């Protein structure tokens, strides 16, 4: 469910009224004012729903908080069927400009990073998945549910078969082709930036191809697999990540994990603006 249309007027009005009140972190989720930078902290934020204005804002506030306390990294635990194009791109822009490494972790087992989640995974400094998870199926779909015609089989695509199944150009209306080609160019640019496999990235958009975690690791779509967050942090220790102005070596052994919780206003807005 990768949706590229404008938000309804009602959503805009609700956001305008509610978001200013959501600027403060949930009590207990952040250090007290005046606290010293916490370089030994990993900020953890969870998104277990569609990507929309509220969930996107929640993530960006978590990222801002991580930067303010000079956290070692931010871990995004993700389980999403997809969401709105505008909210997804806001999140990705935040990741690309971040001075704190962002690790997107598709978890727990049974979770997915479909559609917009695939783009976020590709954009992250480190992409990780738990066993029994999947990603892909990233073909743009307008609100209303009509998919671009001729976008191929929706099932999992066998490894290496994307080229054989690919059409010369996506079928459907001119607007469908524009949306698909724009999405392909975007995810290819993210794949190039992070050194991830481009072939599957394009197939995920053009053909709605999907991959389970193990195949994603073998094909270098993701960087690692972990059963849970503690194992993830263990595997991350000593890894290098490229930030906008430096290359940083992660020191994740013994990190304090601070959860950035969604407050009641954001939770309510997430329900009201769920695409």
N, C-alpha and C positions, 0 to 999 in steps of 0.2 A: 504494500500500500504506500506508494511513493507519489504523493499528490502535489500538484504544482499550481493550484489555483489560489486566488486571493482569499483571505479570511473573511468570513461574514461580518457585516456591520456590527451585529450583536457582540461578536467576539472582540472586536476592536474597542467597543465601548466598555466592555467588562474589563479588558486589560488596562485601559486608561484609568479606570477607577480603582482597580485592585493592585496593580503592580507597584505603585509608589509605597503602599503599605507593606510590601513584602521585602523591603530593602534590608531589614535586619535579619541576621541568621536566627534560627530557632534557638531559644535559650538552652544552653548546655551543649550546643553543637559547635561552638567556636570559643577560643580563648577569651578571657576578659579583656576589656579595653586597656590598652597600655602594656599588654603582655609582650614579652620579647619574642623575636622571630623564632619559629619552631622548625629548624632544618631537619630535625629527627622525626618529623611527622609526615604521614601519608594521609591525604584527605580522600575519603571514600564517598562517592555519591552514586545512588542507584536510580536507574530509570527502568521501570518494568511496565511500560505502557506505550501507547502511540506517541510519536514525536510531534509535539504541538507547541503553541506559544508558552504554555505554563511549564511544561517539562524542559523546553529549551531555555527559558529564563532561569529555572532552578539550576540547571547545569552551569550556565554562565555565571551565576552568583557563587556557586561552589568553586568555580575556576578563579574568580576574582578573590575569593577568600583564601584559596591556596597560594595565590601570588602575594597577598598581603602578609601572610605569616611565613613566607619563604619556605613553603613545604617542599619536601624532597620530590614528591610527585603527587598527581591526582589519579585515582583509580575510578573509572566509570564502569560500574557493573551494569551490564546492558541486557535487556530482554525485550525486544520490540518487534511488532509486525511491520513497522514503517511509520510514515507520517507525512507531515506537510513539508514541502520543498523549502519554503522560506525559513521555517524554524530549524530545519536541518542545516541549511547554509549558514545561519547565524552561529550555530554550534561549531561548525567546521571552521569558520573564520576565527572564532575564539581559540580553537585548538591550534591553528596555524600561527597565530600571533602570540601564543602563550610563552611566558618565560619559565613555566613549570611543565615538566614532561607529563603528557596525558597518556595513560595506559587504559585502553578500552578492553574490558574483560567480559566476554559473552558467557554468562553463568546465571544460575547453576545448570547442571545437566538437564537437558530438555528445553533450555532457552534457545532463542534465535536472534540473529541480527539481520532481519529481512529488510529489503528495500532501503529506506533511508538509513537504517542501521548499518548496512553494508558500506555506504559512503562514509559514515562516521568511523567505522572500523578501519577503512583504508586511510583516512586522514590522520589517525592517531599516531603518536610517536612510536608506540608499541601496541600491537594487536595480539590479543590472547583469547583463547576459547577453552571452555571446559569440555571434557569428553561428553559425547551425546548431544552436542549443540550443532547448529548449522547457520549458514549465512547465504545471501544471494537474493534471487527473485526481485531485482531492482528496476524493473520496467516501469516508467512513469505511468500513472493512472489518474485521469481527472476525477474530481469528486463526482460521485454518481455511480462509479463502478465500472464504466465502460473502458475496456483496455484497448490499446492500439491494435488494429487488426494485423494478423500475421506475425505476432511476436514470438511464435514458436511454442514448443512444449513447456508446460509449467513445471514438469517434474525435474528431478535432479539430472544434470547432464553428465554423462560418463566422462572421466578425465581425458582430455585431449581431443574430444569430439566437437568442440565448439566451432572450429573452422569448417568442418564438414557440413554442419547444420546451418551455418550462417547464410543469410540472404544478402544479396548485393546491397540492398537498401531496405530500411523498414517500410512495410506497406502501411496503408491507411491514409488518413487525411493529411493535408499539409501541416496542420497543427500537431498531429501525432508525430510526424517525422521530425518536426522541429524540436519537440520535447525529448524524443529519444536521442537524436543526434547531440543535443545540448547536454543531456545527462551522460552520454558516452564520453564526450570531450572532457567533462568535469571529472568523472571517475578515472579516466586515463591520466589526467594531470596529477591526481592524487596518488595513483599507483607509481608514476614516474618519480614524484617527490619523495616517496617513502621506500622506493626500491621493491615494490610488491608486483606480483604477476599481473601484467596488463591484459593478457588473453582472457582470463576468467573475468576480470573487471568489466570488459566490454560485453562478454557473453551474458553476464548477470543482468545487464541493462537491455541488451538487444533481444535476448532469448529467454529472459527470466531464469537463467541457469542458477543452480544452487549447489553447495558443497557441504558435506559434513566436516566436523572439526579436523579429523585425522587427515583427510585429503587436502584440506586447506593448508595444513602445516606442511605436508609433503610438497605441495606446489608453491610454497613460499607466498601464499596469500596472507598468512598470519605468521607471527614470530615464535610463538610458543603455545603449549597447552599446559594447563594446571587444573588440579581438582578443586581448589578453593583459593581464597585470597592469601592465607598464610603460605601456601606452596608457591603461589604467584610471586610474592615478595622474595621468597628464597631464590627463585629462578632469575629474578631481575637483578640481583646483587652483582655489581661489576659490569653490567651492560652499558654501552655508550649510546647516547641519543643526541641527535642534532636539533638544537634549538635555533631560533632566528639569529642569535648573535654569538653562539658558542656551541661547542660539543661538550656534553656533560657525562660523567661516569656516575651511574646510580649507586648509591650506598643504602641498600634497603634492609640490611640485617638489623633486627631489633627495632625497626620503626614502630612508633606509636600510630595506630590507625584511628583517625578521627572521622566519624560519620557526620556528613552534612545532611541533616534531615529536612524533609519537605514539611513546611508549616501548614496549618489548616487552610490558610488563604490559597496557597499554591495548590493544595490537594483539591479544594473546591473548584478552582479555576481549571485544573486539569480535567475534571469531569465535564465542566461546561464547554470546554474548547476541544474536547477529544474529537479528532477528525474521523 
